[in-house]
């Protein structure tokens, strides 16, 4: 074989090996309502969305426990990796290891990094999500075999989306943490938990991890409404947005630090800037409404049981937000596309 042919052969082999190594066999999700695909359906809490009009645009038109009119960003990310178009909730008995081997969600709506946050609505704390993951690993080994399961865990993509509730549901709403810690101290406290969690799943075999930052939480319809009532103008709560940006900076520093300390591909998912751009210029992305949600009479305060079917908008694709906090399926798709084409592109 000519030398140039031999060189080309080995180059092709290298490309094939790299593309094979980059293959993501499973998406594993931790977090809150931004990514909970139905675990809270099986928890004794009011933080549920397994009723209409939630899920009306989901395949089959039925509520699944997702806080949206349809699919979540993680569902679209899974599809982009040629896996399942919808990631199942680990606590849902309708699914088994055949399903969970390519996508599994441990997230719980209304939870946070802080255990005290999960206590507010009696939902699954982050440490318990970790325990479910350990249980999952044991079952995966039984389903795939020891060697294959280790490979799946090592090559899987881990998405962590959490933190907003720690501020809006806990720090600013319940006086316990805010009376003891400044917001900067609380941010450091949460970053410490984030570091602990990444280290824990690393020890268990995770190597490809996306640590997602906070959105412009001061621009959620709920916070706009509260801000308007307090300050007599209908604008975003810029103080909350500032806190979100500061937290994101610290989260990014953590990612850089852990990447240097560990043999892993840890990335920071910056959704703040894209989300902020859409909110400021909704028409550029095909939206008509960015300040109120689709469901309910006002779209400002309605969430969960307050979302009423007769009062829900006809076309959710015109709205950035589905309810007073959560994005519509269309916005989730845009967020997923942005993350896949930027942060997660290295894993494709």
C-alpha positions in Angstrom: 0.0 0.0 0.0 1.5 3.4 -0.9 2.6 5.5 2.0 0.0 8.2 1.3 -2.8 5.6 1.2 -1.5 4.2 4.5 -1.6 7.6 6.1 -5.1 8.2 4.8 -6.2 4.9 6.2 -4.9 5.7 9.7 -6.5 9.1 9.5 -9.9 7.7 8.7 -9.5 5.1 11.5 -8.7 8.0 13.9 -11.8 9.9 12.8 -13.9 6.8 13.2 -12.5 6.2 16.7 -13.1 9.8 17.7 -16.7 9.8 16.4 -17.3 6.5 18.2 -15.9 7.8 21.4 -18.0 11.0 21.1 -21.2 9.0 20.9 -23.5 9.8 23.7 -25.5 6.6 24.6 -27.8 8.2 27.3 -28.9 11.6 28.6 -29.1 11.7 32.4 -30.9 14.7 34.0 -30.9 16.2 37.4 -32.6 19.4 38.6 -35.9 21.2 39.1 -39.1 21.9 37.2 -37.2 23.2 34.2 -36.3 19.5 33.5 -38.7 17.4 35.6 -40.5 15.1 33.2 -42.9 13.7 35.8 -41.2 12.6 39.0 -43.3 14.8 41.1 -46.4 12.9 39.9 -45.2 10.2 42.4 -44.4 12.6 45.3 -46.8 13.9 47.9 -46.6 17.5 47.0 -48.7 20.3 45.5 -45.9 21.0 43.0 -47.4 18.9 40.2 -48.5 19.5 36.7 -50.1 16.2 35.8 -53.4 17.8 34.8 -54.8 19.9 32.0 -54.0 22.3 30.4 -50.4 21.2 31.0 -49.2 18.9 28.3 -51.9 19.8 25.8 -49.4 20.1 23.0 -47.4 17.0 24.0 -47.6 13.9 21.8 -51.0 12.5 22.5 -52.2 15.8 24.1 -52.0 14.6 27.6 -50.4 16.0 30.8 -47.2 14.2 31.8 -46.0 16.1 34.8 -43.8 18.5 32.6 -44.3 22.1 33.5 -45.1 23.2 30.0 -47.6 22.8 27.2 -45.3 20.2 25.6 -41.8 18.9 25.7 -38.9 20.3 27.7 -35.5 21.5 26.5 -33.9 18.2 27.7 -36.4 16.3 25.6 -35.3 18.2 22.5 -31.6 17.8 23.5 -32.1 14.0 23.7 -33.7 14.0 20.2 -30.8 16.0 18.9 -28.4 13.3 20.1 -30.6 10.7 18.2 -31.9 9.3 21.4 -35.5 9.3 22.8 -37.7 12.3 21.8 -38.9 12.4 25.4 -36.8 11.6 28.5 -38.9 9.5 31.0 -39.1 10.2 34.8 -37.3 7.6 36.9 -40.2 7.2 39.3 -42.7 6.5 36.6 -43.6 2.8 36.7 -44.7 2.9 33.0 -41.0 2.9 32.0 -38.3 0.3 32.6 -34.6 -0.1 32.1 -34.9 -0.4 28.4 -36.2 3.2 28.3 -33.9 4.5 31.1 -30.8 3.0 29.4 -31.0 5.8 26.8 -32.6 8.6 28.8 -33.5 9.1 32.5 -34.7 12.0 34.5 -34.2 12.3 38.3 -35.3 16.0 38.5 -38.0 17.3 40.9 -40.1 20.4 40.4 -39.6 23.1 43.1 -36.3 21.6 44.4 -33.0 23.4 44.6 -29.3 23.0 45.6 -30.3 23.8 49.2 -32.1 21.1 51.1 -34.3 23.9 52.7 -35.6 24.7 49.2 -37.0 21.2 48.7 -38.6 21.4 52.1 -40.8 24.4 51.1 -43.0 22.2 48.8 -42.0 18.8 50.2 -40.3 17.6 47.0 -37.2 15.5 46.2 -34.0 17.1 47.5 -30.8 17.0 45.4 -29.2 14.5 47.6 -32.1 12.1 47.0 -31.8 12.6 43.2 -28.2 11.4 43.8 -29.5 8.3 45.7 -31.9 7.5 42.8 -28.9 7.8 40.4 -27.0 5.2 42.5 -30.0 2.9 42.4 -30.1 3.4 38.7 -26.5 2.4 38.2 -27.1 -0.8 40.0 -30.1 -1.6 37.8 -28.2 -0.6 34.7 -25.5 -3.1 35.5 -28.1 -5.8 35.9 -29.7 -4.8 32.5 -26.5 -4.2 30.4 -23.9 -6.1 32.3 -21.0 -4.6 34.3 -18.7 -3.6 31.5 -21.4 -2.1 29.2 -23.0 -0.2 32.1 -19.7 1.4 33.1 -19.2 2.5 29.5 -22.8 3.9 29.4 -22.2 5.9 32.6 -18.8 7.2 31.4 -20.0 8.2 27.9 -23.5 9.5 29.0 -24.3 13.2 29.0 -25.3 14.6 32.4 -27.5 17.8 32.4 -27.9 19.6 35.7 -30.5 22.4 35.7 -31.3 23.8 39.1 -30.9 26.9 41.3 -33.7 29.4 40.5 -36.0 28.0 43.3 -33.2 28.5 45.8 -33.6 32.3 45.3 -37.2 32.8 44.4 -38.9 30.1 46.5 -36.4 30.1 49.4 -34.0 33.0 49.9 -36.4 35.9 49.0 -39.6 34.2 50.1 -38.6 32.6 53.4 -36.7 34.6 56.0 -34.5 31.8 57.4 -31.6 31.9 54.9 -31.8 35.6 54.2 -31.7 36.5 57.9 -28.5 34.5 58.4 -26.7 35.0 55.1 -26.2 37.9 52.6 -27.1 37.0 49.1 -23.4 36.8 48.2 -22.9 34.4 51.1 -25.9 32.3 50.0 -24.5 32.2 46.4 -21.2 30.8 47.8 -23.2 28.3 49.9 -25.0 27.1 46.8 -21.8 26.9 44.7 -20.3 24.7 47.4 -23.3 22.3 47.0 -22.9 22.4 43.2 -19.2 21.4 43.6 -20.1 18.6 46.0 -22.7 17.3 43.6 -20.4 17.3 40.5 -17.7 15.5 42.5 -20.2 12.9 43.7 -21.4 12.0 40.2 -17.8 12.1 39.0 -16.9 9.5 41.5 -19.8 7.4 40.3 -18.4 7.6 36.7 -19.8 10.7 35.1 -17.4 12.4 32.7 -19.5 14.5 30.4 -21.4 17.1 32.4 -23.4 20.3 31.6 -23.9 22.6 34.6 -26.6 25.0 33.5 -26.8 28.5 34.8 -29.7 30.6 35.9 -32.1 32.4 33.5 -33.0 36.1 33.9 -35.3 35.1 36.8 -36.3 38.7 37.4 -38.1 38.6 34.0 -40.4 35.7 34.8 -44.0 36.8 34.5 -44.5 36.1 38.2 -41.6 38.3 39.2 -42.7 41.1 36.8 -46.1 41.0 38.5 -44.7 41.3 42.0 -42.3 44.0 40.9 -45.1 45.9 39.3 -47.2 45.8 42.5 -44.3 46.9 44.6 -42.8 49.6 42.4 -45.6 50.7 40.2 -44.0 49.8 36.9 -44.2 46.7 34.8 -40.6 45.8 34.3 -38.3 43.0 35.2 -36.9 42.8 38.7 -33.3 43.9 37.8 -32.0 43.0 41.3 -33.0 39.4 40.8 -31.4 39.5 37.3 -28.2 40.9 38.8 -28.1 38.1 41.4 -28.6 35.5 38.6 -25.7 36.9 36.6 -23.4 37.0 39.6 -24.3 33.4 40.5 -23.7 32.4 36.9 -20.2 34.0 37.0 -19.4 31.9 40.1 -20.8 28.8 38.5 -18.6 29.3 35.5 -15.5 29.8 37.8 -16.5 26.5 39.4 -16.6 24.7 36.0 -13.2 26.1 35.1 -11.7 25.0 38.5 -13.1 21.5 38.4 -12.1 21.0 34.8 -8.5 21.6 35.8 -8.7 19.4 38.9 -10.6 16.4 37.3 -10.3 14.3 34.2 -13.7 15.2 32.8 -15.5 17.3 30.2 -17.5 19.8 32.4 -19.2 22.7 30.6 -21.2 25.7 31.7 -24.6 26.1 30.0 -25.1 29.8 29.5 -28.9 30.2 29.0 -29.1 33.7 30.5 -27.9 35.7 27.5 -30.1 33.8 25.0 -33.2 33.9 27.2 -32.6 37.6 27.8 -32.3 38.3 24.1 -35.6 36.5 23.3 -37.4 38.4 26.1 -36.2 41.7 24.8 -36.8 41.0 21.2 -39.6 38.3 21.0 -40.7 39.1 17.5 -37.2 38.2 16.2 -37.9 34.6 17.3 -41.5 34.4 16.2 -43.2 35.3 19.5 -45.8 37.9 20.2 -45.8 37.9 24.0 -42.9 37.7 26.4 -44.2 39.4 29.6 -47.1 37.2 30.5 -47.8 33.4 30.3 -50.2 31.6 28.1 -52.3 30.0 30.8 -54.7 31.7 33.2 -56.6 35.0 33.2 -53.7 37.4 33.5 -50.7 35.2 32.7 -48.9 36.9 35.5 -49.6 34.9 38.6 -51.0 31.6 37.3 -49.1 28.5 38.0 -50.1 24.9 38.7 -53.7 24.6 39.7 -54.3 28.3 38.9 -53.8 27.5 35.2 -57.4 27.2 33.9 -58.3 25.6 30.6 -61.0 28.1 29.5 -58.6 31.0 30.1 -55.6 29.5 28.4 -54.4 31.1 25.2 -55.2 29.3 21.9 -51.8 29.3 20.4 -48.9 28.8 22.9 -46.3 29.2 20.1 -47.0 33.0 20.3 -45.8 33.0 23.9 -42.3 32.8 25.4 -43.8 31.6 28.7 -46.4 28.9 29.3 -47.3 29.8 32.8 -46.0 32.5 35.2 -42.6 30.7 35.4 -42.0 28.1 32.8 -41.3 28.4 29.1 -43.5 27.1 26.3 -42.6 24.1 24.2 -41.5 26.4 21.4 -39.2 28.3 23.8 -37.8 25.1 25.1 -37.0 24.0 21.6 -35.2 27.3 20.9 -33.2 26.9 24.2 -32.3 23.3 23.3 -31.2 24.3 19.8 -29.0 27.1 21.3 -27.4 24.8 23.9 -26.8 22.0 21.4 -25.2 24.3 18.9 -23.0 26.0 21.5 -22.3 24.3 24.8 -23.1 20.7 23.9 -21.6 20.7 20.3 -18.4 19.2 21.7 -20.3 16.0 22.6 -22.0 15.5 19.3 
